[in-house]
Amino acid sequence: MAPRIHRKGHRVTASQTTTIGNAALTASISAKGAELWSLVPAWGEEVIWQADPAVWGWHAPNLFPIVGTLADDTLIHQGVRYELKNHGFLRESPTDLIARTDTQATFRLTDSAETRRRFPFAFELTISFRVEDDRLVQTFSVTNPAATPLLVSLGAHPAFRWPLSAALDRSAHRLVFAQPEPRGIRRVVDNGLGPDRLPTPVTGRVLALDDSLFDVSAMVWDDLDSRSLTYGVPGGPGIEMTFGDFPHFGVWSKSGGADFLCLEPWQGHISPLGFRGELADKPGIVEIAPGASRQWSLTIRPLRRLPIDP
């Protein structure tokens, strides 16, 4: 293993990537937003969407300090209004590479005069990626360096190829949740989370994937039992994702048959339709006490062969 490299204060350019891996799995991460750009198992093909700007120009953006959209793109804190656009500013921000080995890389973003114009809190966010056997572990850690509480939301937004290989039928792909999900989903309506829970598209634990699922908007689970799932073709290649620290989940693809599927573990979600209250009252926001930290982790494991039966 290569020695650990500390690069305190070293800001890499947005086009620069860091590659980590072992004999089983290789990952590449961009300095811009600490975004996962590539994940390739030794036995197979790239599993991450390769960001066609004519369709959707991201690979796997990270969402911070909000998930989704605020009404009128406006954050309200203690009566003061701040402009903060969809999914926050992390995905557009250069980060510092602060530690690296052959199998691990850690990136950091801290508050600045620019971030405080949009988000009036001090913070230190680190995002680490670690290749562990045949899986990638991604960990978010948020520390509050201030003397007042930090209010925050965050999430991951990885886009996987759909189909996972050109030889596979799109319609053969499915999601299999770890638990039955009978309670239904919500949809985004007029840039807000609809008030009504719609019938579940999941049969038992299985969601058969079809382009028509995304004609309206993303599917949002704000009351999810599962903390893991698989995606892919029964008897063929797939992805196993675990997200035990995240209470909410989104599944999205661009309408019209885009060649990607986003599987999104979230802490928090888009504002409920009509919500224009204080950030502290927004569903899914967490409060981090002065001097405290909180972590969220997920894992992505490419699988050569998924079980035929759920």
C-alpha positions as a Markdown table, in Angstrom:
| # | Residue | x | y | z |
|---|---|---|---|---|
| 1 | Met | 0.0 | 0.0 | 0.0 |
| 2 | Ala | 1.3 | 3.5 | -0.9 |
| 3 | Pro | 2.0 | 5.8 | 2.0 |
| 4 | Arg | -0.8 | 8.2 | 3.1 |
| 5 | Ile | -0.5 | 11.6 | 1.4 |
| 6 | His | -1.8 | 14.6 | 3.3 |
| 7 | Arg | -2.4 | 17.7 | 1.3 |
| 8 | Lys | -3.8 | 20.2 | 3.7 |
| 9 | Gly | -5.0 | 23.3 | 2.0 |
| 10 | His | -4.3 | 21.9 | -1.5 |
| 11 | Arg | -7.2 | 22.6 | -3.8 |
| 12 | Val | -7.2 | 20.5 | -6.9 |
| 13 | Thr | -8.8 | 21.7 | -10.2 |
| 14 | Ala | -12.3 | 20.7 | -11.1 |
| 15 | Ser | -11.0 | 18.6 | -14.0 |
| 16 | Gln | -8.6 | 16.6 | -11.8 |
| 17 | Thr | -9.6 | 13.0 | -10.7 |
| 18 | Thr | -8.2 | 10.7 | -8.2 |
| 19 | Thr | -8.2 | 6.9 | -8.8 |
| 20 | Ile | -8.2 | 4.3 | -6.1 |
| 21 | Gly | -8.7 | 0.5 | -6.2 |
| 22 | Asn | -7.5 | -3.0 | -5.7 |
| 23 | Ala | -7.5 | -6.2 | -7.7 |
| 24 | Ala | -11.3 | -6.4 | -7.6 |
| 25 | Leu | -12.5 | -2.8 | -8.1 |
| 26 | Thr | -11.3 | 0.5 | -9.4 |
| 27 | Ala | -13.0 | 3.9 | -8.7 |
| 28 | Ser | -12.2 | 7.4 | -10.0 |
| 29 | Ile | -13.4 | 10.6 | -8.2 |
| 30 | Ser | -13.5 | 14.1 | -9.4 |
| 31 | Ala | -12.3 | 17.0 | -7.3 |
| 32 | Lys | -15.4 | 18.9 | -8.3 |
| 33 | Gly | -18.0 | 18.0 | -5.7 |
| 34 | Ala | -16.1 | 14.9 | -4.8 |
| 35 | Glu | -18.1 | 13.2 | -7.5 |
| 36 | Leu | -17.7 | 9.5 | -8.3 |
| 37 | Trp | -17.0 | 9.4 | -12.1 |
| 38 | Ser | -16.2 | 5.8 | -12.6 |
| 39 | Leu | -16.6 | 2.4 | -11.0 |
| 40 | Val | -15.3 | -0.7 | -12.8 |
| 41 | Pro | -15.2 | -4.3 | -11.4 |
| 42 | Ala | -12.3 | -6.4 | -12.6 |
| 43 | Trp | -14.7 | -8.9 | -14.1 |
| 44 | Gly | -16.8 | -6.5 | -16.1 |
| 45 | Glu | -17.7 | -3.1 | -17.5 |
| 46 | Glu | -18.1 | 0.5 | -16.2 |
| 47 | Val | -21.3 | 0.7 | -14.1 |
| 48 | Ile | -21.5 | 4.5 | -13.7 |
| 49 | Trp | -23.3 | 6.7 | -16.3 |
| 50 | Gln | -20.7 | 8.6 | -18.3 |
| 51 | Ala | -22.5 | 12.0 | -18.2 |
| 52 | Asp | -23.6 | 12.8 | -21.7 |
| 53 | Pro | -24.2 | 16.6 | -21.5 |
| 54 | Ala | -26.8 | 16.4 | -24.2 |
| 55 | Val | -28.9 | 14.2 | -21.9 |
| 56 | Trp | -27.8 | 14.8 | -18.3 |
| 57 | Gly | -24.3 | 16.1 | -17.5 |
| 58 | Trp | -23.6 | 14.4 | -14.2 |
| 59 | His | -22.1 | 11.0 | -13.1 |
| 60 | Ala | -22.9 | 10.8 | -9.3 |
| 61 | Pro | -23.3 | 14.2 | -7.8 |
| 62 | Asn | -23.3 | 14.7 | -4.0 |
| 63 | Leu | -26.1 | 16.9 | -2.5 |
| 64 | Phe | -25.3 | 19.4 | 0.2 |
| 65 | Pro | -26.4 | 21.3 | 2.2 |
| 66 | Ile | -30.0 | 20.5 | 1.0 |
| 67 | Val | -31.6 | 17.7 | -1.0 |
| 68 | Gly | -34.0 | 18.8 | -3.8 |
| 69 | Thr | -35.5 | 22.2 | -4.2 |
| 70 | Leu | -36.6 | 24.9 | -1.7 |
| 71 | Ala | -39.7 | 26.9 | -2.6 |
| 72 | Asp | -38.6 | 29.9 | -4.7 |
| 73 | Asp | -35.0 | 28.6 | -4.3 |
| 74 | Thr | -35.1 | 30.4 | -0.9 |
| 75 | Leu | -33.7 | 29.2 | 2.4 |
| 76 | Ile | -35.1 | 31.0 | 5.5 |
| 77 | His | -33.2 | 31.0 | 8.7 |
| 78 | Gln | -34.2 | 33.1 | 11.7 |
| 79 | Gly | -36.3 | 35.2 | 9.3 |
| 80 | Val | -33.5 | 36.0 | 6.9 |
| 81 | Arg | -33.8 | 34.8 | 3.3 |
| 82 | Tyr | -30.9 | 33.3 | 1.3 |
| 83 | Glu | -30.9 | 32.2 | -2.3 |
| 84 | Leu | -30.0 | 28.5 | -2.5 |
| 85 | Lys | -30.7 | 26.5 | -5.6 |
| 86 | Asn | -31.6 | 22.9 | -6.2 |
| 87 | His | -29.5 | 20.3 | -4.3 |
| 88 | Gly | -27.2 | 23.0 | -2.9 |
| 89 | Phe | -23.7 | 24.0 | -3.9 |
| 90 | Leu | -21.4 | 21.0 | -3.3 |
| 91 | Arg | -21.8 | 19.5 | -6.7 |
| 92 | Glu | -20.4 | 22.7 | -8.3 |
| 93 | Ser | -17.7 | 23.3 | -5.7 |
| 94 | Pro | -13.9 | 22.4 | -5.9 |
| 95 | Thr | -12.9 | 20.3 | -2.9 |
| 96 | Asp | -9.5 | 19.7 | -1.2 |
| 97 | Leu | -8.0 | 16.3 | -1.4 |
| 98 | Ile | -6.7 | 15.9 | 2.2 |
| 99 | Ala | -5.7 | 12.2 | 2.3 |
| 100 | Arg | -5.1 | 9.4 | -0.1 |
| 101 | Thr | -3.8 | 5.8 | -0.2 |
| 102 | Asp | -4.0 | 3.2 | -3.0 |
| 103 | Thr | -7.5 | 2.2 | -1.8 |
| 104 | Gln | -8.9 | 5.4 | -0.1 |
| 105 | Ala | -9.3 | 9.1 | -0.8 |
| 106 | Thr | -10.8 | 11.8 | 1.3 |
| 107 | Phe | -12.1 | 15.2 | 0.1 |
| 108 | Arg | -13.0 | 18.3 | 2.2 |
| 109 | Leu | -15.2 | 21.3 | 1.8 |
| 110 | Thr | -15.4 | 24.1 | 4.4 |
| 111 | Asp | -17.6 | 27.2 | 4.6 |
| 112 | Ser | -16.4 | 30.4 | 3.0 |
| 113 | Ala | -17.7 | 33.9 | 2.4 |
| 114 | Glu | -19.3 | 32.6 | -0.8 |
| 115 | Thr | -21.1 | 29.6 | 0.9 |
| 116 | Arg | -22.3 | 31.8 | 3.7 |
| 117 | Arg | -24.1 | 34.1 | 1.2 |
| 118 | Arg | -26.3 | 31.1 | 0.4 |
| 119 | Phe | -26.1 | 29.0 | 3.6 |
| 120 | Pro | -25.5 | 31.0 | 6.8 |
| 121 | Phe | -23.7 | 28.3 | 8.7 |
| 122 | Ala | -20.1 | 27.3 | 9.5 |
| 123 | Phe | -19.3 | 23.6 | 8.5 |
| 124 | Glu | -16.6 | 21.1 | 7.7 |
| 125 | Leu | -17.7 | 18.4 | 5.3 |
| 126 | Thr | -15.5 | 15.4 | 4.4 |
| 127 | Ile | -16.4 | 12.8 | 1.8 |
| 128 | Ser | -14.3 | 9.7 | 1.8 |
| 129 | Phe | -14.2 | 6.8 | -0.6 |
| 130 | Arg | -12.7 | 3.4 | 0.3 |
| 131 | Val | -12.4 | 0.3 | -1.8 |
| 132 | Glu | -12.9 | -2.6 | 0.5 |
| 133 | Asp | -12.7 | -6.0 | -1.1 |
| 134 | Asp | -15.3 | -5.9 | -4.0 |
| 135 | Arg | -17.2 | -2.8 | -2.8 |
| 136 | Leu | -16.9 | 0.9 | -2.6 |
| 137 | Val | -17.8 | 2.6 | 0.7 |
| 138 | Gln | -18.6 | 6.3 | 0.6 |
| 139 | Thr | -18.8 | 8.2 | 3.9 |
| 140 | Phe | -20.1 | 11.7 | 4.5 |
| 141 | Ser | -18.9 | 13.4 | 7.8 |
| 142 | Val | -20.3 | 16.8 | 8.8 |
| 143 | Thr | -18.7 | 18.7 | 11.7 |
| 144 | Asn | -20.1 | 21.9 | 13.3 |
| 145 | Pro | -17.2 | 24.2 | 14.3 |
| 146 | Ala | -19.5 | 27.0 | 15.4 |
| 147 | Ala | -21.0 | 27.9 | 18.8 |
| 148 | Thr | -24.6 | 27.6 | 17.4 |
| 149 | Pro | -26.4 | 24.6 | 15.9 |
| 150 | Leu | -25.8 | 23.6 | 12.3 |
| 151 | Leu | -28.9 | 22.7 | 10.2 |
| 152 | Val | -28.2 | 20.5 | 7.3 |
| 153 | Ser | -29.4 | 17.9 | 4.8 |
| 154 | Leu | -27.4 | 15.8 | 2.3 |
| 155 | Gly | -27.5 | 12.9 | -0.1 |
| 156 | Ala | -25.9 | 10.9 | -2.8 |
| 157 | His | -27.2 | 10.8 | -6.4 |
| 158 | Pro | -25.3 | 8.1 | -8.3 |
| 159 | Ala | -26.4 | 7.3 | -11.8 |
| 160 | Phe | -25.9 | 3.8 | -13.1 |
| 161 | Arg | -26.0 | 2.6 | -16.6 |
| 162 | Trp | -29.4 | 1.4 | -17.8 |
| 163 | Pro | -28.9 | -1.1 | -19.3 |
| 164 | Leu | -25.8 | -2.1 | -17.4 |
| 165 | Ser | -24.4 | -3.6 | -20.6 |
| 166 | Ala | -25.4 | -3.0 | -24.3 |
| 167 | Ala | -26.1 | -6.8 | -24.5 |
| 168 | Leu | -28.9 | -6.5 | -21.9 |
| 169 | Asp | -32.5 | -5.7 | -22.4 |
| 170 | Arg | -33.6 | -2.5 | -20.6 |
| 171 | Ser | -36.9 | -4.0 | -19.6 |
| 172 | Ala | -35.3 | -6.9 | -17.9 |
| 173 | His | -33.8 | -4.7 | -15.2 |
| 174 | Arg | -35.4 | -4.4 | -11.8 |
| 175 | Leu | -34.9 | -3.2 | -8.3 |
| 176 | Val | -35.3 | -5.7 | -5.4 |
| 177 | Phe | -35.6 | -4.1 | -2.0 |
| 178 | Ala | -34.5 | -5.8 | 1.1 |
| 179 | Gln | -38.0 | -5.5 | 2.6 |
| 180 | Pro | -41.5 | -5.3 | 1.2 |
| 181 | Glu | -42.4 | -1.6 | 0.5 |
| 182 | Pro | -46.2 | -1.5 | 0.7 |
| 183 | Arg | -46.7 | 2.1 | 1.9 |
| 184 | Gly | -46.3 | 3.8 | -1.4 |
| 185 | Ile | -44.4 | 6.8 | -2.8 |
| 186 | Arg | -44.6 | 10.5 | -3.3 |
| 187 | Arg | -44.1 | 12.4 | -6.5 |
| 188 | Val | -42.7 | 15.9 | -7.2 |
| 189 | Val | -45.5 | 18.3 | -8.1 |
| 190 | Asp | -44.8 | 21.9 | -9.1 |
| 191 | Asn | -41.3 | 21.8 | -7.5 |
| 192 | Gly | -42.6 | 20.4 | -4.2 |
| 193 | Leu | -43.2 | 17.0 | -2.7 |
| 194 | Gly | -46.8 | 16.1 | -3.3 |
| 195 | Pro | -49.0 | 15.8 | -0.2 |
| 196 | Asp | -50.5 | 12.5 | -1.2 |
| 197 | Arg | -48.8 | 9.1 | -0.9 |
| 198 | Leu | -49.5 | 7.2 | -4.1 |
| 199 | Pro | -49.9 | 3.4 | -4.4 |
| 200 | Thr | -46.6 | 1.6 | -4.3 |
| 201 | Pro | -45.1 | 0.5 | -7.6 |
| 202 | Val | -43.3 | -2.3 | -5.7 |
| 203 | Thr | -44.8 | -5.8 | -5.9 |
| 204 | Gly | -43.6 | -7.5 | -2.8 |
| 205 | Arg | -40.0 | -6.5 | -2.9 |
| 206 | Val | -39.7 | -6.1 | -6.7 |
| 207 | Leu | -39.9 | -3.0 | -8.8 |
| 208 | Ala | -39.9 | -3.8 | -12.5 |
| 209 | Leu | -38.2 | -0.9 | -14.3 |
| 210 | Asp | -39.9 | 0.8 | -17.2 |
| 211 | Asp | -39.4 | 4.2 | -18.8 |
| 212 | Ser | -43.0 | 5.1 | -18.1 |
| 213 | Leu | -42.2 | 5.2 | -14.3 |
| 214 | Phe | -40.4 | 8.5 | -14.9 |
| 215 | Asp | -42.9 | 10.2 | -17.2 |
| 216 | Val | -44.1 | 12.3 | -14.2 |
| 217 | Ser | -41.1 | 12.8 | -11.9 |
| 218 | Ala | -38.8 | 11.0 | -9.5 |
| 219 | Met | -40.2 | 8.4 | -7.1 |
| 220 | Val | -39.6 | 9.4 | -3.5 |
| 221 | Trp | -39.8 | 7.1 | -0.5 |
| 222 | Asp | -40.1 | 9.2 | 2.6 |
| 223 | Asp | -41.2 | 6.2 | 4.7 |
| 224 | Leu | -38.9 | 3.3 | 3.7 |
| 225 | Asp | -38.3 | 0.0 | 5.5 |
| 226 | Ser | -35.4 | -1.2 | 3.4 |
| 227 | Arg | -31.8 | -0.1 | 3.9 |
| 228 | Ser | -30.4 | -2.0 | 1.0 |
| 229 | Leu | -31.5 | -3.1 | -2.5 |
| 230 | Thr | -30.1 | -4.7 | -5.7 |
| 231 | Tyr | -30.4 | -3.3 | -9.2 |
| 232 | Gly | -29.9 | -5.3 | -12.5 |
| 233 | Val | -31.0 | -8.3 | -14.4 |
| 234 | Pro | -31.9 | -11.6 | -12.6 |
| 235 | Gly | -29.2 | -14.1 | -13.5 |
| 236 | Gly | -27.0 | -11.3 | -15.0 |
| 237 | Pro | -24.9 | -8.4 | -13.7 |
| 238 | Gly | -26.1 | -6.0 | -11.1 |
| 239 | Ile | -25.5 | -3.6 | -8.3 |
| 240 | Glu | -25.9 | -4.1 | -4.6 |
| 241 | Met | -26.4 | -0.9 | -2.6 |
| 242 | Thr | -26.6 | -0.5 | 1.2 |
| 243 | Phe | -27.5 | 2.8 | 2.8 |
| 244 | Gly | -28.2 | 2.1 | 6.5 |
| 245 | Asp | -27.7 | 5.7 | 7.7 |
| 246 | Phe | -30.1 | 7.3 | 5.2 |
| 247 | Pro | -33.9 | 7.4 | 6.0 |
| 248 | His | -35.1 | 8.6 | 2.6 |
| 249 | Phe | -34.6 | 7.4 | -1.0 |
| 250 | Gly | -35.2 | 8.6 | -4.5 |
| 251 | Val | -35.3 | 6.7 | -7.9 |
| 252 | Trp | -35.1 | 8.8 | -11.0 |
| 253 | Ser | -34.3 | 8.8 | -14.7 |
| 254 | Lys | -34.9 | 11.5 | -17.3 |
| 255 | Ser | -38.2 | 10.9 | -19.1 |
| 256 | Gly | -38.0 | 9.7 | -22.6 |
| 257 | Gly | -35.7 | 6.7 | -22.1 |
| 258 | Ala | -32.4 | 8.1 | -20.9 |
| 259 | Asp | -29.7 | 5.4 | -20.5 |
| 260 | Phe | -29.2 | 5.9 | -16.7 |
| 261 | Leu | -31.0 | 5.1 | -13.5 |
| 262 | Cys | -30.3 | 7.2 | -10.3 |
| 263 | Leu | -30.5 | 5.4 | -7.0 |
| 264 | Glu | -30.4 | 8.1 | -4.3 |
| 265 | Pro | -30.0 | 7.7 | -0.6 |
| 266 | Trp | -31.0 | 10.9 | 1.2 |
| 267 | Gln | -31.1 | 12.5 | 4.5 |
| 268 | Gly | -34.0 | 14.8 | 3.8 |
| 269 | His | -35.8 | 15.5 | 0.5 |
| 270 | Ile | -37.4 | 18.2 | -1.5 |
| 271 | Ser | -39.6 | 20.7 | 0.4 |
| 272 | Pro | -43.3 | 19.6 | 0.8 |
| 273 | Leu | -45.5 | 21.4 | -1.7 |
| 274 | Gly | -46.3 | 24.9 | -0.4 |
| 275 | Phe | -43.7 | 24.8 | 2.4 |
| 276 | Arg | -42.1 | 28.2 | 2.9 |
| 277 | Gly | -41.1 | 28.0 | 6.5 |
| 278 | Glu | -37.9 | 28.1 | 8.4 |
| 279 | Leu | -35.1 | 25.7 | 7.5 |
| 280 | Ala | -35.3 | 24.2 | 11.0 |
| 281 | Asp | -38.9 | 23.1 | 10.3 |
| 282 | Lys | -38.2 | 21.5 | 6.9 |
| 283 | Pro | -38.7 | 17.7 | 7.0 |
| 284 | Gly | -35.5 | 15.7 | 7.0 |
| 285 | Ile | -33.3 | 18.5 | 8.2 |
| 286 | Val | -30.9 | 17.4 | 11.0 |
| 287 | Glu | -29.4 | 19.6 | 13.7 |
| 288 | Ile | -25.7 | 19.1 | 14.6 |
| 289 | Ala | -24.8 | 20.6 | 18.0 |
| 290 | Pro | -21.8 | 22.9 | 18.4 |
| 291 | Gly | -18.5 | 21.0 | 18.2 |
| 292 | Ala | -20.3 | 17.8 | 17.2 |
| 293 | Ser | -20.1 | 15.6 | 14.1 |
| 294 | Arg | -22.4 | 13.2 | 12.2 |
| 295 | Gln | -21.7 | 10.6 | 9.6 |
| 296 | Trp | -23.7 | 8.8 | 6.9 |
| 297 | Ser | -22.3 | 5.9 | 4.8 |
| 298 | Leu | -23.4 | 3.9 | 1.8 |
| 299 | Thr | -21.8 | 1.0 | -0.1 |
| 300 | Ile | -21.9 | 0.1 | -3.8 |
| 301 | Arg | -21.0 | -3.4 | -4.8 |
| 302 | Pro | -21.0 | -4.5 | -8.5 |
| 303 | Leu | -22.2 | -8.1 | -8.8 |
| 304 | Arg | -21.3 | -10.5 | -11.6 |
| 305 | Arg | -24.6 | -12.3 | -11.2 |
| 306 | Leu | -27.8 | -11.4 | -9.4 |
| 307 | Pro | -30.2 | -14.1 | -7.9 |
| 308 | Ile | -32.9 | -15.1 | -10.2 |
| 309 | Asp | -35.5 | -15.1 | -7.5 |
| 310 | Pro | -35.9 | -12.2 | -5.0 |
